[in-house]
């Protein structure tokens, strides 16, 4: 800290400026953390939606495969029609 011992007003002004800088730094940090949190939440939502759609698609394919097997279609044709692997189809039997 500079030598402001002779003037109270300069010392007070310096302290005020230091505190103002500290407060601005803290506000900037909070703002940065808030932005990062919001960005992370949005990214997480997008990833979750993609996983949900993929799981939903797989669940529908399994349901269709079961129906095809009940109708008496061969496992190879069921795999071809649903996109599931032959081993997945055989596990459904």
C-alpha positions, 0 to 999 in steps of 0.5 A: 500500500502506498504511503498515505499516512499524511492524508486521511482522505487519500487513505480512505479513497485507496481503501475504498478502491481496493474494496471496490476491486475486491467486490468486482472480482467476487461478482465476476467470479460468481457470474462466471460460476453461474454461467458455467453451471447453467451451461453444464445443466443445458449440456446435461439436459441435451445428453439426457434427452439423447440417451432417453431417445436412444433407450426409447428407440431400443425399447420399441425395437425389442417390443416389435421383435417380440411381436414379430416372434409371436407372429412366427417370423424367423429370428433372422428376419426379425433382426433384419426388420428391427435392427437388433442383433441376432443374439438379442433376438434369441435372448427374447425367445 
